[in-house]
Amino acid sequence: MLVSIVIPCYNSEATIEKVVEMVMAEFEKWPDYSCEFVLVNDNSRDGTFERIRALCRKYPTVQGINLMRNFGQHNALMAALHFAHGDYILGMDDDMQTHPSQIYKLLDKMSEGYDLVYGVYGKRKNSLLKNFSSKLNEVSSRILLGRPKEIQSSNFWIITRAVANEVRKYTSYNPYIDGIFYRTTHNIGNVLVEHHKREVGSSNYTFRKLMHLWLAYWNYSVIPLRISSVLGGISACAGFLAVLITVVRKLFFDPKMPLGWPSLICTMLIFFGLILLVLGIIGEYLGKMLLTLNNTPQYIIRETLNTDAPPQGDAAAKSGAPTPEDRKNS
């Protein structure tokens, strides 16, 4: 059984070779499995792609994809899925935190018949910001994406070929891999794995990037619009009730009651704030629709190494990757 290891690479010059060779060493222990690699360089600022190029020359089972600019982790994963041939596709990081020694646990769990298995961590070895974002992700993904309550997610996952085929059909410019997984299947398993520390450097996720990733959830849910509708209804009812109380007090209890500016200004600030919040939510959806209609690319490929199966059909056209016709003409 062939397992495709897909790895988005960003500034991983010091670790990517070690990751690949350690994974190969693990697969040598399992005669029932073989592996290939799809390494996607997401426009790294160091010599990551040169390392990938050297790996491709050394190992024919390593495929290298070089993107023209930085598209983000999930876009890079989408690019990798279009080049994966495996019966299983396994996603992991390039920094040794998702450790090769733990892969067998995911493979064993998949043998129980799951479509998707996540490796979950007993103790996370991340920064406070990353741990906070992970907790926010757990709550948000359950509410917005319909993640099963008993399931945890991570960057260490394995899927069947059937799931990968469905995921590749998604062509929007702003994908969120886990959201597409949840739309495809709920036959999901968890297995406990060890979380290792980064061997080099620190996380490439800044607060801005984490916020951008969280907003990608909105591509898969209309719940924020429903929340804005509820807030609008609550504020309207509160305003009507305040008017009714004021009129009753003025007519029956305190005819000399002064009507002051402070209360009026506070009320206006509250309601205008709610209006702007709702308009912002609607604007976020409209902006995503506009970028999608403008065919904003999911990813654009500059160069490929050791690849013999380019992306097919609409996904190739929208990604900017070469189609079979392009290769024939060239």
BELCORPE-V231826 format. One record per residue. N is the residue number from 1. RES is the residue in one small letter. SS is DSSP state (~ for helix, > for strand, _ for the rest). PSI is psi in radians with two decimals (NA if undefined). Layout:
# BELCORPE-V231826
n:N res:RES ss:SS psi:PSI
n:N res:RES ss:SS psi:PSI
This chain:
# BELCORPE-V231826
n:1 res:m ss:_ psi:2.25
n:2 res:l ss:> psi:2.30
n:3 res:v ss:> psi:2.13
n:4 res:s ss:> psi:2.14
n:5 res:i ss:> psi:1.96
n:6 res:v ss:> psi:2.21
n:7 res:i ss:> psi:2.01
n:8 res:p ss:> psi:2.27
n:9 res:c ss:> psi:2.26
n:10 res:y ss:_ psi:2.01
n:11 res:n ss:_ psi:0.80
n:12 res:s ss:_ psi:0.58
n:13 res:e ss:_ psi:-0.64
n:14 res:a ss:_ psi:-0.23
n:15 res:t ss:_ psi:-0.41
n:16 res:i ss:~ psi:-0.66
n:17 res:e ss:~ psi:-0.72
n:18 res:k ss:~ psi:-0.71
n:19 res:v ss:~ psi:-0.87
n:20 res:v ss:~ psi:-0.83
n:21 res:e ss:~ psi:-0.55
n:22 res:m ss:~ psi:-0.65
n:23 res:v ss:~ psi:-0.75
n:24 res:m ss:~ psi:-0.72
n:25 res:a ss:~ psi:-0.63
n:26 res:e ss:~ psi:-0.74
n:27 res:f ss:~ psi:-0.39
n:28 res:e ss:_ psi:-0.34
n:29 res:k ss:_ psi:-0.24
n:30 res:w ss:_ psi:1.71
n:31 res:p ss:_ psi:-0.33
n:32 res:d ss:_ psi:-0.12
n:33 res:y ss:_ psi:2.57
n:34 res:s ss:> psi:2.89
n:35 res:c ss:> psi:2.70
n:36 res:e ss:> psi:2.86
n:37 res:f ss:> psi:2.46
n:38 res:v ss:> psi:1.86
n:39 res:l ss:> psi:2.07
n:40 res:v ss:> psi:2.00
n:41 res:n ss:> psi:1.98
n:42 res:d ss:_ psi:1.00
n:43 res:n ss:_ psi:0.92
n:44 res:s ss:_ psi:2.69
n:45 res:r ss:_ psi:-0.06
n:46 res:d ss:_ psi:-2.73
n:47 res:g ss:_ psi:0.56
n:48 res:t ss:~ psi:-0.80
n:49 res:f ss:~ psi:-0.50
n:50 res:e ss:~ psi:-0.63
n:51 res:r ss:~ psi:-0.73
n:52 res:i ss:~ psi:-0.71
n:53 res:r ss:~ psi:-0.74
n:54 res:a ss:~ psi:-0.68
n:55 res:l ss:~ psi:-0.69
n:56 res:c ss:~ psi:-0.64
n:57 res:r ss:~ psi:-0.59
n:58 res:k ss:~ psi:-0.63
n:59 res:y ss:_ psi:2.06
n:60 res:p ss:_ psi:-0.27
n:61 res:t ss:_ psi:0.04
n:62 res:v ss:> psi:2.18
n:63 res:q ss:> psi:2.40
n:64 res:g ss:> psi:2.33
n:65 res:i ss:> psi:2.22
n:66 res:n ss:> psi:2.04
n:67 res:l ss:> psi:2.64
n:68 res:m ss:_ psi:-0.47
n:69 res:r ss:_ psi:3.09
n:70 res:n ss:_ psi:2.01
n:71 res:f ss:_ psi:-0.31
n:72 res:g ss:_ psi:2.79
n:73 res:q ss:~ psi:-0.80
n:74 res:h ss:~ psi:-0.58
n:75 res:n ss:~ psi:-0.69
n:76 res:a ss:~ psi:-0.65
n:77 res:l ss:~ psi:-0.70
n:78 res:m ss:~ psi:-0.71
n:79 res:a ss:~ psi:-0.76
n:80 res:a ss:~ psi:-0.67
n:81 res:l ss:~ psi:-0.48
n:82 res:h ss:_ psi:-0.20
n:83 res:f ss:_ psi:0.01
n:84 res:a ss:_ psi:2.35
n:85 res:h ss:_ psi:-0.10
n:86 res:g ss:_ psi:2.79
n:87 res:d ss:_ psi:-0.60
n:88 res:y ss:> psi:2.59
n:89 res:i ss:> psi:2.20
n:90 res:l ss:> psi:2.19
n:91 res:g ss:> psi:2.35
n:92 res:m ss:_ psi:2.98
n:93 res:d ss:_ psi:2.98
n:94 res:d ss:_ psi:0.15
n:95 res:d ss:_ psi:0.18
n:96 res:m ss:_ psi:0.08
n:97 res:q ss:_ psi:-0.70
n:98 res:t ss:> psi:1.66
n:99 res:h ss:_ psi:2.40
n:100 res:p ss:~ psi:-0.51
n:101 res:s ss:~ psi:-0.22
n:102 res:q ss:~ psi:-0.05
n:103 res:i ss:~ psi:-0.65
n:104 res:y ss:~ psi:-0.50
n:105 res:k ss:~ psi:-0.69
n:106 res:l ss:~ psi:-0.71
n:107 res:l ss:~ psi:-0.73
n:108 res:d ss:~ psi:-0.71
n:109 res:k ss:~ psi:-0.66
n:110 res:m ss:~ psi:-0.49
n:111 res:s ss:_ psi:-0.19
n:112 res:e ss:_ psi:-0.03
n:113 res:g ss:_ psi:0.27
n:114 res:y ss:_ psi:2.69
n:115 res:d ss:_ psi:-0.50
n:116 res:l ss:> psi:2.35
n:117 res:v ss:> psi:2.28
n:118 res:y ss:> psi:2.39
n:119 res:g ss:> psi:2.14
n:120 res:v ss:> psi:2.65
n:121 res:y ss:> psi:2.29
n:122 res:g ss:_ psi:-0.69
n:123 res:k ss:_ psi:2.08
n:124 res:r ss:_ psi:2.42
n:125 res:k ss:_ psi:1.07
n:126 res:n ss:_ psi:3.06
n:127 res:s ss:_ psi:2.90
n:128 res:l ss:~ psi:-0.69
n:129 res:l ss:~ psi:-0.78
n:130 res:k ss:~ psi:-0.68
n:131 res:n ss:~ psi:-0.69
n:132 res:f ss:~ psi:-0.77
n:133 res:s ss:~ psi:-0.56
n:134 res:s ss:~ psi:-0.71
n:135 res:k ss:~ psi:-0.73
n:136 res:l ss:~ psi:-0.68
n:137 res:n ss:~ psi:-0.72
n:138 res:e ss:~ psi:-0.80
n:139 res:v ss:~ psi:-0.82
n:140 res:s ss:~ psi:-0.74
n:141 res:s ss:~ psi:-0.53
n:142 res:r ss:~ psi:-0.70
n:143 res:i ss:~ psi:-0.85
n:144 res:l ss:~ psi:-0.57
n:145 res:l ss:_ psi:-0.14
n:146 res:g ss:_ psi:0.50
n:147 res:r ss:_ psi:2.32
n:148 res:p ss:_ psi:2.43
n:149 res:k ss:_ psi:-0.60
n:150 res:e ss:_ psi:-0.02
n:151 res:i ss:_ psi:2.37
n:152 res:q ss:_ psi:2.68
n:153 res:s ss:_ psi:2.86
n:154 res:s ss:_ psi:3.13
n:155 res:n ss:_ psi:0.02
n:156 res:f ss:_ psi:1.76
n:157 res:w ss:> psi:2.85
n:158 res:i ss:> psi:2.40
n:159 res:i ss:> psi:2.82
n:160 res:t ss:> psi:2.91
n:161 res:r ss:~ psi:-0.65
n:162 res:a ss:~ psi:-0.73
n:163 res:v ss:~ psi:-0.76
n:164 res:a ss:~ psi:-0.69
n:165 res:n ss:~ psi:-0.66
n:166 res:e ss:~ psi:-0.71
n:167 res:v ss:~ psi:-0.65
n:168 res:r ss:_ psi:-0.34
n:169 res:k ss:_ psi:-0.30
n:170 res:y ss:_ psi:2.15
n:171 res:t ss:_ psi:0.11
n:172 res:s ss:_ psi:2.69
n:173 res:y ss:_ psi:-0.31
n:174 res:n ss:_ psi:1.24
n:175 res:p ss:_ psi:2.68
n:176 res:y ss:_ psi:1.88
n:177 res:i ss:~ psi:-0.82
n:178 res:d ss:~ psi:-0.65
n:179 res:g ss:~ psi:-0.69
n:180 res:i ss:~ psi:-0.65
n:181 res:f ss:~ psi:-0.83
n:182 res:y ss:~ psi:-0.51
n:183 res:r ss:~ psi:-0.38
n:184 res:t ss:~ psi:-0.74
n:185 res:t ss:_ psi:2.64
n:186 res:h ss:_ psi:0.17
n:187 res:n ss:_ psi:1.28
n:188 res:i ss:> psi:2.44
n:189 res:g ss:> psi:2.79
n:190 res:n ss:> psi:2.55
n:191 res:v ss:> psi:2.40
n:192 res:l ss:> psi:2.23
n:193 res:v ss:> psi:2.85
n:194 res:e ss:_ psi:2.41
n:195 res:h ss:> psi:2.08
n:196 res:h ss:_ psi:2.76
n:197 res:k ss:_ psi:2.68
n:198 res:r ss:_ psi:2.35
n:199 res:e ss:_ psi:-0.52
n:200 res:v ss:_ psi:2.38
n:201 res:g ss:_ psi:-2.79
n:202 res:s ss:_ psi:3.03
n:203 res:s ss:_ psi:2.47
n:204 res:n ss:_ psi:-0.05
n:205 res:y ss:_ psi:1.98
n:206 res:t ss:_ psi:3.01
n:207 res:f ss:~ psi:-0.70
n:208 res:r ss:~ psi:-0.77
n:209 res:k ss:~ psi:-0.66
n:210 res:l ss:~ psi:-0.69
n:211 res:m ss:~ psi:-0.71
n:212 res:h ss:~ psi:-0.70
n:213 res:l ss:~ psi:-0.71
n:214 res:w ss:~ psi:-0.66
n:215 res:l ss:~ psi:-0.36
n:216 res:a ss:~ psi:-0.39
n:217 res:y ss:~ psi:-0.56
n:218 res:w ss:~ psi:-0.27
n:219 res:n ss:~ psi:-0.27
n:220 res:y ss:~ psi:0.21
n:221 res:s ss:_ psi:2.55
n:222 res:v ss:_ psi:0.18
n:223 res:i ss:~ psi:-0.70
n:224 res:p ss:~ psi:-0.64
n:225 res:l ss:~ psi:-0.68
n:226 res:r ss:~ psi:-0.66
n:227 res:i ss:~ psi:-0.73
n:228 res:s ss:~ psi:-0.62
n:229 res:s ss:~ psi:-0.74
n:230 res:v ss:~ psi:-0.76
n:231 res:l ss:~ psi:-0.70
n:232 res:g ss:~ psi:-0.73
n:233 res:g ss:~ psi:-0.73
n:234 res:i ss:~ psi:-0.79
n:235 res:s ss:~ psi:-0.65
n:236 res:a ss:~ psi:-0.75
n:237 res:c ss:~ psi:-0.71
n:238 res:a ss:~ psi:-0.72
n:239 res:g ss:~ psi:-0.75
n:240 res:f ss:~ psi:-0.73
n:241 res:l ss:~ psi:-0.70
n:242 res:a ss:~ psi:-0.72
n:243 res:v ss:~ psi:-0.77
n:244 res:l ss:~ psi:-0.77
n:245 res:i ss:~ psi:-0.74
n:246 res:t ss:~ psi:-0.77
n:247 res:v ss:~ psi:-0.78
n:248 res:v ss:~ psi:-0.79
n:249 res:r ss:~ psi:-0.73
n:250 res:k ss:~ psi:-0.67
n:251 res:l ss:~ psi:-0.64
n:252 res:f ss:~ psi:-0.42
n:253 res:f ss:~ psi:-0.62
n:254 res:d ss:_ psi:1.35
n:255 res:p ss:_ psi:-0.46
n:256 res:k ss:_ psi:0.20
n:257 res:m ss:_ psi:2.15
n:258 res:p ss:_ psi:2.50
n:259 res:l ss:_ psi:1.80
n:260 res:g ss:_ psi:2.74
n:261 res:w ss:~ psi:-0.64
n:262 res:p ss:~ psi:-0.80
n:263 res:s ss:~ psi:-0.64
n:264 res:l ss:~ psi:-0.79
n:265 res:i ss:~ psi:-0.74
n:266 res:c ss:~ psi:-0.77
n:267 res:t ss:~ psi:-0.75
n:268 res:m ss:~ psi:-0.72
n:269 res:l ss:~ psi:-0.74
n:270 res:i ss:~ psi:-0.87
n:271 res:f ss:~ psi:-0.65
n:272 res:f ss:~ psi:-0.64
n:273 res:g ss:~ psi:-0.74
n:274 res:l ss:~ psi:-0.67
n:275 res:i ss:~ psi:-0.79
n:276 res:l ss:~ psi:-0.64
n:277 res:l ss:~ psi:-0.82
n:278 res:v ss:~ psi:-0.74
n:279 res:l ss:~ psi:-0.63
n:280 res:g ss:~ psi:-0.73
n:281 res:i ss:~ psi:-0.80
n:282 res:i ss:~ psi:-0.72
n:283 res:g ss:~ psi:-0.64
n:284 res:e ss:~ psi:-0.76
n:285 res:y ss:~ psi:-0.76
n:286 res:l ss:~ psi:-0.67
n:287 res:g ss:~ psi:-0.74
n:288 res:k ss:~ psi:-0.69
n:289 res:m ss:~ psi:-0.72
n:290 res:l ss:~ psi:-0.78
n:291 res:l ss:~ psi:-0.61
n:292 res:t ss:~ psi:-0.75
n:293 res:l ss:~ psi:-0.49
n:294 res:n ss:_ psi:0.14
n:295 res:n ss:_ psi:0.72
n:296 res:t ss:_ psi:2.20
n:297 res:p ss:_ psi:2.48
n:298 res:q ss:_ psi:-0.67
n:299 res:y ss:_ psi:2.77
n:300 res:i ss:_ psi:2.21
n:301 res:i ss:> psi:2.25
n:302 res:r ss:> psi:-0.71
n:303 res:e ss:> psi:2.53
n:304 res:t ss:> psi:2.62
n:305 res:l ss:> psi:2.35
n:306 res:n ss:_ psi:0.37
n:307 res:t ss:_ psi:2.41
n:308 res:d ss:_ psi:0.07
n:309 res:a ss:_ psi:1.42
n:310 res:p ss:_ psi:2.83
n:311 res:p ss:_ psi:2.57
n:312 res:q ss:_ psi:2.62
n:313 res:g ss:~ psi:-2.47
n:314 res:d ss:~ psi:-0.65
n:315 res:a ss:~ psi:-0.68
n:316 res:a ss:~ psi:-0.73
n:317 res:a ss:~ psi:-0.75
n:318 res:k ss:~ psi:-0.46
n:319 res:s ss:~ psi:-0.33
n:320 res:g ss:_ psi:0.09
n:321 res:a ss:_ psi:2.69
n:322 res:p ss:_ psi:2.37
n:323 res:t ss:_ psi:2.91
n:324 res:p ss:~ psi:-0.63
n:325 res:e ss:~ psi:-0.69
n:326 res:d ss:~ psi:-0.78
n:327 res:r ss:~ psi:-0.65
n:328 res:k ss:~ psi:-0.75
n:329 res:n ss:~ psi:-0.56
n:330 res:s ss:_ psi:NA
